Amino acid sequence: MPLDSAMTSIRDAIVTALKSLLRGKSFLRALLAFWTASPVTTAVPVDPQHVGTKANADPAADFLAEAEHLLLGYIDAGGLKQLARGLKTQFRERLWSNPVCMLPSYNSQLPTGDEVGQFLALDVGGSTLRVALVHLRGRGAPGSENNIIRMDTFKIDNDVRGLRGREFFDWMAERIHRTVAKDSARGHRPEHPLLMGLAWSFPITQTSSKGGKLSVMGKGFLANDGLMGEDLGEIIETACKKQGLYVELSAIVNDSSAALLSEAYTTPSTRFSLILGTGSNIAAYLPVTTIDRPKFGDRPDSWHEKASHVIVNTEASMFGQGILPLTKWDKVLKAAHDRPDFQPIEQLVSGYYLGEICRLALLDAIQSTGVFGGVVPPSLRTPYSLDTETLSVIEADTSPTLTTALQTFTARHPSPGGGGVPPPTPADLSFLRTLASHITRRSASVVAAAIFALWELKAEAEAELLATLSLSSPFLAETEAELRMVARRPGGGKTTVAFNGSVVEQYPGYSERLQEYVDGLLAEGGGEDGEDIGGRGSIELVAARESSLRGAAVALACLA
């Protein structure tokens, strides 16, 4: 066996070297490239039928076939369902064992759709402050889909990030006042404050649904200077008073919880939300009993007496260690990463990384197949220089000439002048377009596995909770309804997943691919051991636009 393996390796090396020699490389360089190439993870075994078995006159086509197998081959081999099972195991374990993920929010009630009123909503992110006056009219009411009365967006540049302590919150308050002072009937007198919900994209130590201690914000912000540990709501309320505006911060949510609440207001079957843009996350509405009690902190017993379920911030990006379908390009990315194992899933799925994976694969292809004239555009030698937005423009161009794709790519990544190096051709951009498609399809498949895993986890958790409830339990009817929504049964239930973020909303075909992979997992059926448990159920992905603002308002309305 060792001799056979050695002979096979030598034969493959010779074939690889000869193919490279035909493309103008030296034999020694080809051999060196073979022996130093990064191996592929065992999670995606390489089928000999796909690699190195033909002396094909089209090395670019060979490369794309290999890339497709490495990135997506695990799906055909039943690996997607296996990945979902592995993720479900990790999700369940960390509901009890990990203090930094699977975190319960203070939102134990989903909206009924009957909540009405006018609310001030803030969305504070790393680059923008958005302030909106939101009017909730009730589910099904005319105009309920377009309930933002007014919204202003303010850029947070380096000068604003450099504002220290209360200076930053004074800057915020002035813009809040500018947006809502004329359109709000409340907030002009202390006895009639304007209720405010906040979507906050920075760390805080949340102490209640409306309170939290300010922590280091990071991302270049100095607003926490001199205010560490102080209550965020009180800081904002004090700043607004200086502007003659009386507000009361009553709800703080993160982006994933906001998306779930926003869509649940109009679509009552919403139980999950997906954030997928530069970063990624998933929120899920789960039984309280699935979560280790210390994760709830010092909440009063009265909270637990009233709460059977809670929105959980899964921090899904942190999962997947040891079970993800990695390729040699993923390994190169990890090797250069400051925290290679901090967010395993995110490195395969989010907008921050998709372009970099494609860049690494493209460098490999240019050197081994001669695409792009065999010359790497100088800008692409810089890590993270090929962004996902560029890939989205290229994939969106379906014309035979790929004119838009060519213009966009060459403007952002010009080839070196002189030396007779030709500019990229439509064939080069078609190659890149196909490669990007394989990478984003894998992203969609991994996200689908995570969603499906949480859906199955919820079904199991609801059944486990129901088995413990007496007929007189105040949680009985609610738990039965939750179980009907996710249980596999004839006819199936329906569960809605709200989504938000630049990749899932704007990348061409992404949400459709994601839905297809989710549907495929549902169609496979079977429980943990593959047994037939009847029915399929359904999971529908729905866009939740402006969800941070609407979700902050809904969170507030649920407490009013």
C-alpha positions in Angstrom: 0.0 0.0 0.0 2.8 2.6 0.8 4.5 1.7 -2.5 1.3 2.1 -4.5 0.6 5.5 -2.8 4.1 6.7 -3.5 3.9 5.7 -7.2 0.6 7.4 -7.5 2.0 10.6 -6.0 5.0 10.5 -8.4 2.7 9.9 -11.4 0.5 12.8 -10.3 3.5 15.1 -9.9 4.8 14.2 -13.3 1.3 14.9 -14.9 1.0 18.2 -13.1 4.5 19.2 -14.0 4.1 18.3 -17.7 0.8 20.3 -17.9 2.5 23.3 -16.3 5.5 22.9 -18.7 3.1 23.2 -21.6 1.9 26.5 -20.2 5.5 27.9 -20.2 6.6 27.0 -16.6 9.8 25.2 -15.8 9.6 21.6 -14.8 11.3 22.3 -11.5 8.9 25.1 -10.7 5.9 22.8 -11.4 7.3 20.1 -9.2 7.9 22.7 -6.4 4.3 24.0 -6.8 3.1 20.4 -6.4 5.0 19.5 -3.3 4.3 22.9 -1.5 0.6 23.1 -2.3 -1.6 23.2 0.7 -3.6 20.0 1.3 -7.4 20.0 1.3 -9.2 19.3 4.6 -10.4 15.8 5.0 -14.0 17.2 5.3 -14.0 17.4 1.5 -12.1 14.4 0.0 -10.7 14.9 -3.5 -12.1 12.4 -6.0 -9.4 11.2 -8.4 -11.9 11.4 -11.2 -12.1 15.2 -10.7 -8.4 16.0 -10.5 -5.3 15.2 -12.6 -6.8 12.4 -14.7 -6.8 14.1 -18.1 -4.2 16.0 -20.0 -6.9 18.5 -20.9 -6.1 21.2 -23.4 -8.2 23.6 -21.3 -6.5 24.0 -17.9 -8.9 26.7 -16.9 -11.9 24.4 -17.2 -10.0 21.7 -15.2 -9.3 24.3 -12.5 -13.0 25.3 -12.3 -14.1 21.6 -12.1 -11.7 21.0 -9.3 -12.8 24.2 -7.5 -16.4 23.2 -7.8 -15.7 19.8 -6.3 -13.6 21.2 -3.5 -16.1 23.9 -2.6 -19.4 22.1 -3.3 -18.6 18.4 -3.6 -19.5 17.8 0.1 -23.1 18.6 -0.7 -23.6 15.7 -3.2 -21.9 13.3 -0.7 -24.6 14.0 1.9 -22.3 16.4 3.7 -24.8 19.2 4.0 -27.1 17.2 6.2 -24.1 15.9 8.2 -22.9 19.5 8.7 -26.4 20.5 9.9 -26.3 17.7 12.5 -22.9 18.8 13.6 -23.9 22.4 14.0 -27.1 21.4 15.9 -24.9 19.5 18.4 -22.6 22.5 18.9 -25.6 24.8 19.3 -27.2 22.6 21.9 -23.9 22.2 23.9 -23.2 25.9 24.0 -26.6 26.8 25.2 -25.2 25.4 28.4 -21.5 25.6 28.3 -20.4 28.8 26.6 -20.7 32.4 28.1 -20.0 34.3 24.9 -22.6 32.8 22.5 -26.2 31.5 22.6 -27.1 34.5 24.8 -30.6 35.2 25.9 -32.0 38.7 25.3 -34.5 40.4 27.4 -37.2 39.9 24.7 -39.4 37.1 26.0 -42.5 38.2 24.1 -43.0 38.5 20.3 -45.3 41.2 19.0 -49.0 40.4 18.6 -49.4 42.9 15.8 -51.8 44.9 17.9 -49.1 47.3 19.2 -49.6 50.8 18.0 -48.1 54.2 18.6 -45.3 56.5 17.5 -41.8 55.7 18.6 -38.3 57.1 18.2 -35.8 54.5 16.9 -32.1 54.8 16.7 -29.6 52.6 14.8 -26.0 53.3 15.9 -23.4 51.4 13.8 -19.8 51.7 13.0 -20.2 54.1 10.1 -23.7 55.6 10.4 -26.2 57.0 12.9 -29.8 56.5 11.7 -32.7 58.3 13.4 -36.3 57.5 12.6 -39.7 58.3 13.8 -41.7 55.1 13.4 -45.4 54.8 13.5 -46.8 51.4 14.2 -50.4 51.1 13.0 -51.1 47.5 13.7 -50.7 44.3 11.7 -52.7 44.5 8.5 -53.5 48.1 8.8 -53.2 50.3 5.7 -49.6 51.5 5.5 -48.3 49.1 8.1 -45.5 48.1 5.7 -44.3 51.6 5.3 -44.4 52.9 8.9 -41.3 55.1 8.9 -42.6 58.7 9.1 -39.1 60.3 8.8 -35.6 59.0 8.7 -32.3 60.7 8.6 -28.9 59.2 8.2 -25.7 60.8 9.5 -22.2 59.6 8.6 -19.9 58.7 11.5 -16.4 59.6 10.2 -13.1 59.5 12.0 -13.7 63.0 13.5 -17.0 61.8 15.1 -15.3 58.5 16.3 -12.7 60.7 18.0 -15.3 62.6 20.1 -14.6 61.8 23.7 -17.2 60.8 26.3 -20.3 63.0 26.4 -19.2 64.9 23.3 -20.2 62.0 21.1 -23.6 61.7 22.8 -24.1 65.4 22.5 -23.4 65.0 18.8 -26.0 62.2 18.6 -28.6 64.2 20.6 -28.3 67.2 18.2 -29.1 65.0 15.3 -31.9 63.2 17.1 -33.5 66.6 17.8 -33.0 67.7 14.2 -34.9 64.6 12.9 -37.9 64.4 15.2 -38.5 67.8 16.8 -41.0 69.0 14.2 -42.8 65.7 13.5 -43.3 64.4 17.1 -46.1 65.4 19.3 -44.2 64.1 22.3 -40.8 64.9 23.8 -41.3 68.6 24.3 -42.2 68.4 28.0 -40.8 66.2 30.8 -44.2 64.7 31.5 -44.6 63.6 27.9 -41.3 62.0 26.9 -40.8 60.4 23.5 -40.2 56.7 24.0 -37.1 55.5 22.3 -35.8 52.1 21.1 -32.1 51.6 20.3 -30.3 49.2 18.0 -26.8 49.4 19.4 -23.9 47.7 17.5 -21.3 47.9 20.3 -20.7 45.9 23.4 -22.7 46.7 26.5 -23.4 44.8 29.7 -27.2 44.7 29.5 -28.9 44.9 32.8 -32.5 45.1 31.7 -34.6 45.4 28.6 -33.9 49.2 28.7 -30.6 49.5 30.5 -27.0 48.6 29.9 -23.5 49.6 31.2 -21.3 51.2 28.5 -18.3 49.2 27.6 -15.3 49.7 25.4 -16.7 50.4 21.9 -13.7 49.7 19.8 -13.6 50.5 16.0 -11.8 53.7 16.8 -14.6 55.2 19.0 -13.7 57.2 22.1 -17.2 57.8 23.3 -16.7 55.4 26.3 -13.9 57.7 27.6 -14.8 58.7 31.2 -18.2 56.9 30.9 -17.2 53.3 31.4 -19.8 51.4 33.4 -22.4 54.2 33.3 -26.0 53.5 32.1 -26.3 54.0 28.3 -29.9 55.1 28.6 -29.2 57.8 31.1 -26.3 59.1 29.1 -28.5 59.5 26.0 -31.4 61.0 27.9 -29.2 63.6 29.5 -27.7 64.6 26.2 -31.1 65.0 24.6 -32.3 67.2 27.5 -29.6 69.7 26.5 -31.4 70.0 23.2 -34.7 70.5 24.8 -35.9 67.0 23.8 -37.2 64.7 26.5 -36.8 61.0 25.6 -37.0 57.7 27.5 -34.8 54.8 26.4 -37.0 51.8 27.0 -35.6 49.1 24.7 -32.1 48.1 23.6 -31.6 45.3 21.0 -28.9 44.0 18.7 -29.3 43.8 14.9 -30.4 40.1 14.8 -33.0 40.5 17.5 -34.3 43.6 15.8 -34.7 41.8 12.5 -36.7 39.0 14.1 -39.0 41.5 16.0 -39.5 43.6 12.9 -40.7 40.8 10.7 -42.7 39.1 13.5 -44.8 42.3 13.8 -46.2 41.8 10.2 -45.5 38.0 9.8 -46.6 36.1 12.9 -44.8 32.9 11.9 -41.4 34.5 12.2 -39.1 32.7 14.7 -35.6 33.2 13.3 -33.6 36.0 11.8 -30.5 36.0 9.7 -28.0 38.9 9.4 -25.6 38.4 6.5 -23.6 41.3 5.2 -20.0 42.2 6.2 -20.6 40.0 9.2 -23.1 37.3 10.1 -25.4 36.3 12.9 -28.7 34.4 13.6 -31.3 35.0 16.3 -33.8 32.3 17.4 -36.9 32.2 19.5 -36.3 29.3 21.9 -37.7 27.8 25.1 -36.1 29.3 28.2 -35.5 25.8 29.6 -32.9 25.1 26.8 -30.5 27.7 28.3 -28.3 27.4 31.3 -29.7 29.6 34.1 -26.4 31.5 34.8 -26.6 33.0 31.3 -29.7 35.0 32.4 -27.6 36.9 34.9 -29.4 38.6 37.8 -32.9 38.8 36.3 -35.7 38.9 38.9 -37.7 35.7 39.5 -40.7 37.6 38.1 -39.1 37.7 34.7 -38.7 33.9 34.7 -42.2 33.4 36.0 -43.6 35.2 32.9 -41.2 33.9 30.3 -41.5 30.6 28.6 -39.5 31.6 25.5 -36.8 34.2 24.7 -35.0 35.6 21.7 -31.5 34.1 21.7 -28.5 35.9 20.1 -26.7 32.8 18.8 -23.5 34.5 17.7 -23.7 31.8 15.0 -20.4 33.0 13.4 -18.5 31.4 16.3 -19.6 27.9 15.4 -18.4 25.2 13.1 -14.9 24.5 14.4 -13.7 21.1 13.1 -16.8 20.3 11.0 -16.8 22.8 8.1 -15.9 22.0 4.5 -12.6 23.8 4.2 -10.4 24.0 1.1 -6.7 24.8 0.7 -7.7 28.5 0.1 -9.6 28.6 3.4 -6.5 27.2 5.1 -4.3 30.0 3.6 -6.8 32.6 4.9 -6.8 31.1 8.4 -3.1 30.9 8.5 -2.8 34.7 7.9 -5.7 35.6 10.3 -5.1 37.1 13.7 -7.8 35.0 15.3 -8.2 32.0 12.9 -10.6 30.0 15.1 -12.7 32.8 16.6 -15.5 32.9 13.9 -15.2 29.7 11.8 -18.5 30.0 10.0 -18.1 33.7 9.3 -14.9 33.0 7.4 -16.8 30.9 4.9 -20.0 32.9 4.5 -19.8 36.6 5.2 -19.1 39.5 2.8 -15.9 40.4 4.6 -14.3 37.1 3.6 -16.0 35.9 0.3 -13.9 38.2 -1.8 -10.7 37.2 -0.1 -11.4 33.5 -0.6 -12.0 34.3 -4.3 -8.7 36.3 -4.5 -6.7 33.4 -3.1 -8.3 31.0 -5.5 -7.8 33.4 -8.4 -4.1 33.8 -7.6 -3.8 30.0 -7.6 -5.6 29.9 -11.0 -3.5 32.6 -12.6 -0.3 30.9 -11.7 -1.4 27.4 -12.7 -3.7 27.9 -15.7 -2.6 31.1 -17.4 -5.9 32.9 -17.1 -5.6 36.7 -17.1 -2.5 36.2 -19.3 -0.7 34.4 -16.5 -0.1 37.8 -14.8 -1.5 38.8 -11.4 -2.8 42.4 -11.4 -0.6 44.2 -8.9 -3.5 45.3 -6.7 -4.6 41.7 -6.1 -1.3 40.9 -4.4 -2.7 42.8 -1.4 -4.9 40.7 1.0 -8.6 41.6 1.0 -8.2 43.8 -2.1 -10.9 41.9 -4.0 -14.1 42.8 -2.2 -17.4 41.0 -2.4 -19.2 43.9 -3.9 -16.9 43.6 -7.0 -17.9 39.9 -7.2 -21.5 40.9 -7.0 -21.2 43.2 -10.0 -19.4 40.5 -12.0 -22.0 37.9 -11.2 -24.8 40.3 -12.0 -23.5 40.7 -15.6 -25.1 38.0 -17.6 -24.4 39.5 -21.0 -22.3 37.6 -23.6 -19.6 40.3 -23.7 -19.5 40.8 -19.9 -18.9 44.5 -20.6 -19.9 45.8 -17.2 -17.9 43.1 -15.4 -14.8 43.9 -17.5 -15.1 47.6 -16.9 -15.6 47.2 -13.2 -12.8 44.8 -12.7 -10.2 46.6 -14.9 -11.0 49.9 -13.2 -10.5 48.4 -9.7 -7.7 46.0 -10.6 -5.8 47.2 -13.7 -3.2 44.9 -15.3 0.4 46.1 -15.3 1.4 48.2 -18.3 4.0 47.2 -20.8 5.6 43.8 -21.4 2.9 42.8 -23.9 0.5 41.8 -21.1 -3.0 41.8 -22.6 -5.9 43.2 -20.7 -8.5 40.8 -19.2 -10.8 39.2 -21.8 -14.4 38.2 -21.5 -13.2 34.6 -21.1 -11.1 35.7 -18.1 -14.1 37.4 -16.5 -16.3 34.4 -17.3 -13.8 32.3 -15.4 -13.8 34.6 -12.4 -17.6 34.8 -12.5 -17.9 31.0 -12.3 -15.3 30.8 -9.5 -17.2 33.5 -7.5 -20.4 31.5 -8.0 -18.9 28.4 -6.6 -17.7 30.3 -3.5 -21.0 32.1 -2.9 -23.0 28.9 -3.4 -20.9 27.2 -0.7 -21.6 30.2 1.5 -25.4 29.8 1.0 -25.2 26.1 1.7 -23.4 26.6 5.0 -25.8 29.3 6.1 -28.7 26.9 5.1 -27.2 24.2 7.3 -27.1 26.6 10.3 -30.7 27.7 9.8 -31.9 24.1 9.4 -29.9 23.0 12.5 -31.5 25.7 14.6 -35.0 24.9 13.2 -34.5 21.2 14.2 -33.1 22.2 17.6 -36.2 24.3 18.3 -38.5 21.5 17.3 -36.7 19.1 19.7 -36.6 21.7 22.5 -40.4 22.5 22.2 -41.2 18.8 22.4 -38.9 18.4 25.4 -40.6 21.4 27.2 -44.1 20.2 26.4 -43.3 16.8 27.9 -42.6 18.6 31.3 -45.7 20.8 31.4 -48.8 20.0 33.4 -52.3 20.5 32.0 -52.6 23.6 34.2 -49.4 25.2 33.1 -49.8 28.8 31.8 -47.1 27.9 29.2 -49.0 24.9 27.8 -51.0 26.5 25.0 -48.0 28.6 23.8 -45.7 25.7 23.7 -48.1 23.5 21.8 -48.5 26.3 19.2 -44.7 26.7 18.9 -44.3 22.9 18.4 -47.0 22.8 15.7 -45.1 25.5 13.8 -41.9 23.6 13.6 -42.9 19.9 14.0 -42.5 17.5 11.1 -46.0 16.3 10.5 -48.3 15.7 7.5 -49.0 19.0 6.0 -46.1 20.5 7.9 -46.0 23.8 9.8 -44.5 27.0 8.4 -41.7 29.0 9.9 -40.4 32.3 8.7 -36.8 33.5 8.8 -36.3 37.2 8.4 -33.1 38.2 6.7 -31.2 41.4 6.4 -27.7 42.4 5.2 -25.9 43.3 2.0 -24.9 39.8 0.9 -28.3 38.1 1.4 -30.3 41.0 0.1 -28.1 42.3 -2.7 -25.8 39.7 -4.0 -27.3 38.3 -7.2 -29.1 35.0 -6.7 -27.9 34.5 -3.1 -31.2 34.5 -1.3 -32.7 32.1 -4.0 -29.7 29.7 -3.6 -30.1 29.9 0.2 -33.8 29.0 0.0 -33.0 26.1 -2.4 -30.5 24.6 0.0 -32.9 25.0 2.9 -35.7 23.3 0.9 -33.3 20.5 0.0 -32.5 19.8 3.7 -36.2 19.7 4.5 -36.9 17.4 1.6 -34.3 14.9 2.8 -36.4 14.3 5.9 -35.4 12.0 8.7 -34.5 12.6 12.3 -31.1 12.4 14.0 -30.7 8.7 13.0 -32.4 9.1 9.7 -35.7 7.6 10.8 -38.9 8.8 9.1 -40.6 11.2 11.4 -43.3 12.2 9.0 -44.0 15.5 7.2 -41.7 18.2 6.0 -42.7 21.5 7.4 -41.6 24.6 5.6 -39.1 27.4 6.2 -39.6 30.6 4.3 -36.9 33.3 4.0 -38.3 36.8 3.9 -36.5 40.1 3.6 -36.8 42.4 6.6 -35.8 45.8 5.3 -34.9 48.6 7.6 -35.2 46.0 10.3 -32.9 47.7 12.8 -35.1 50.7 13.1 -38.4 48.9 12.9 -37.2 46.2 15.3 -36.1 48.8 17.8 -39.5 50.4 17.7 -41.3 47.0 17.9 -39.2 46.0 20.9 -40.2 49.2 22.6 -43.9 48.7 21.7 -43.9 45.2 23.2 -42.9 46.8 26.6 -45.2 49.8 26.4 
